[in-house]
């Protein structure tokens, strides 16, 4: 059960815009904001994972290519 709160400050126009989008998605404002934050967190985790993979791939490629390059 959710019991903690997070409060954010937005302009009146931002609040109206958030409410309009939430209504279009048949969500209340809290559900919409929560959903947006969770989506952002998932994207950030994915980006972190991709970055780690690219670093690992780069390191592996350099290690495997270096002996071949020295051989040439």
Helices and strands as residue ranges (DSSP letters): H 12-24, H 29-71
